[in-house]
Amino acid sequence: MTRSEAAVLDRPAVVPPSAAGVMGKTNQKRTVEPGKSPMNPEGEGVDRAFDLWLRRGLHQLYDTVAKEPIPEELLRMIEEDRTSLEE
């Protein structure tokens, strides 16, 4: 993990205004000045860091499973089903 990724992960989470009521905060609407993004500039960095963390975690968990060969019995069942649909 790079230093910038670690810094992004150490920042507090940013809650978008639309999720405020769901998260038990307030139902007050935030106003956004025209031409400005409603998202905090660091929000994108947090999203990218989360995506990177999630992608790496999923690869660690499932890459070995995805590389396993498909069982012969399953391949046979798929082929039987395919031929029954063609008839």
N, C-alpha and C positions, 0 to 999 in steps of 0.2 A: 504494500500500500504506500502510495506516495505521500509526501508531507501535506500537499494540498488536499488530497482525499481525506486524510486523517483530520485536517482542520475543518473540513465540511461536515464530517460526521460528528465532531464535537459541538457543533452549533445546536442551539435549541430548535425544535421542530417548528415549522411555519404552518399555521392552520389557515387555509383559505377561508374567506368570508362566508362562502356557501356552506362550509362544514361547521361553522361556529355553533349553530343551533343544535346540530346533531351531537356535537361533542359536549353539550351541556353548558356552553358559554352563554352568549347573549344573542338575541335575535335582531339586534341593531344592524342596519345595513351600513356598510362602509362606502363612502363616496370616493370615486376615483377621478382625478383631474383629467380632462380630455388630453389624449396623446400620451398618457402615462399608463404603464402596465399595471393591472391590479395585483400582480404577483410581486413579491419582494425580489430584488435582484439576486439574492442568495438562494431563492426558492429553486431556481433551475439547477444550481450546483448541488443542492440537497437531493433533488430528483435524480440527477445523473449519478450521484454517489450511491443512492439507494438502488438504482437499477444495476449498477456495477456490482454491488454487494449481493443482490439477489441473483444475478446471472452467475456469479462465481459459486455461490452456495448451491444453486440448482445443478450446476455442472459437477460439483464435488459429489453430490448425492446420487445423480442419475446417469452420469456418463458411462459407468461400468455396466449398468443395466441396459442402456441403449445399445451398447456394443455387443451384447450377448446374441448368439444366433437364435433365429426364430425356431421354436420346437417343430420337429417333423409332423407331429400329430396336428398342430394348428395349421400348418401349411396344407396338409391333406384335407382338413375340414374346409378351408377356404376354397381349395380347388374343387371339391365336391359341390359346394354351394354355387360356385361359378358355373359349373357344368349343368347343374339342375336349373339354373335361371335361363340358360341358353336353349334348353329343350322345350 
